[in-house]
Amino acid sequence: MLLWERTGTIPVRGEEMLNLSKVVQQLKTEREQTRAKLNRLETALKILLDMELLDQGHSRRATSTKQINTSAAARERIAATQRAR
């Protein structure tokens, strides 16, 4: 149902544009509110997932640590240095 059908009057072109501007502004406001809510939900999910990993005995840091492979000669040098201390 069009605006003028509800009110029984035919709107002037300016009134139509004013109403359209209000609708656009309302949609922009709603979009920003939805973005803020989505950010809060993502933060809450991240916190819950971190808690779940901690409960399982894992940490996010431990799962992302890269293992370094060293040669036998390098390990021997490290061991010799540690023995010398």
Secondary structure, 3 states (H helix, E strand, C coil): CCHHHHHCCCCCHHHHHHHHHHHHHHHHHHHHHHHHHHHHHHHHHHHHHHHHHHHCCCCHHHHHCCCCCCCHHHHHHHHHHHHHC
